[in-house]
Amino acid sequence: MTVTAVDLFCGCGGLSAGLIEAGFVVEEAYDCWPRALDTYERNIAPHVVPLDLMDVASAAGRIASIDPTLLAGAPPCQDFSTAGKRVEAEQANLTTAFGQIVSRCKPPAFLMENVPQVRLSATYQQMRRTVADAGYSLVEAVLDASWFGVPQRRQRFFAFGYRGNGEGGQRFEQSLDRAKSSHRLTVKQYMGDEIDVEYYYRHPRNYSRRSVFSVHEPSPTVRGVNRPVPPNYAGNRLDSAPPSQVRPLTTRERGRVQTFPGEWMWDGGDRNADTELLIGNAVPVQLAARVGTAVRDALDR
Ligand SMILES: C[S@@+](CC[C@H](N)C(=O)[O-])C[C@H]1O[C@@H](n2cnc3c(N)ncnc32)[C@H](O)[C@@H]1O
């Protein structure tokens, strides 16, 4: 049976790629950033459309005519994340827009991804009320990707909304329990011979933090920037190796740690700032595939 989805804020396509792996047919995907649209189109399909999702009425009209089973989306998280200033402003309004589009289109189910901090925001609390008023039940989960087929300790929040009684929610949670691995995945276990170093540098948010990691552990969160080792960096006592002996991951390696397929086409060469941001923004493909399977199990199709 065909199960359809529409992907809002699709970026370079991490969430879409995972949903497709889980068996969804993604009918359309929207973003307003040309680099994201180009990368999505080159790797997934031409069903990606430039759209400003602040314009809720236009987006809802277009989506209603598609009538997808699932409305999926990862609205921008900068206003909520620890990396940002945590001022709920324009970007946060896009989470509000997501809820409004759901409540206007009323698909059988929706799935939203964001940073865990979103739960504390007034914006998200308002969005919850909007979708509850539209008749949705909600299951919320914070998942660490390293337990779900991704070699990365990336914690992300998912809100699964569905219409009907509690059984769908139970099936969603049971499916996620089944998908959870018995161990965290390491970079080496996932990449094997694709990675030829034992240790690598990941630029820290501040220098009180560790910045050198072993491939024999899950990577820290892949962020939207990829910086070289600063020439005067003295290291941190928690580093796995001396910084003088390591390099940052390449753009392609970071894409792999986000579980994009090896043949994924990233434009712009190594350490292109836009490509690094696309990769850091993405929902890891394998995490999206497992959550997508849980959505299908919840919908029983
Ligand atoms: C967290 S990223 C999405 C990542 C994507 N789901 C993935 O898995 O690769 C958020 C996206 O929202 C897009 N965006 C920001 N403002 C937007 C707007 N007003 N309308 C449409 N897209 C917007 C950004 O360009 C960015 O690609």
The ligand as an ORCA input file, in Angstrom:
! r2SCAN-3c Opt
* xyz 0 1
  C      16.752     21.868     10.247
  S      16.876     22.293      8.555
  C      16.022     20.950      7.795
  C      16.845     19.716      7.606
  C      16.211     18.659      6.741
  N      14.945     18.190      7.262
  C      17.122     17.456      6.532
  O      16.870     16.407      7.131
  O      18.093     17.564      5.759
  C      15.725     23.621      8.381
  C      15.506     24.109      6.957
  O      14.487     25.109      6.981
  C      14.713     25.958      5.879
  N      13.940     27.209      6.062
  C      14.217     28.250      6.876
  N      13.281     29.210      6.766
  C      12.371     28.752      5.854
  C      11.166     29.290      5.317
  N      10.700     30.501      5.680
  N      10.493     28.554      4.394
  C      10.961     27.344      3.994
  N      12.097     26.791      4.485
  C      12.793     27.478      5.403
  C      16.229     26.148      5.877
  O      16.677     26.568      4.594
  C      16.718     24.746      6.282
  O      17.084     24.007      5.140
*
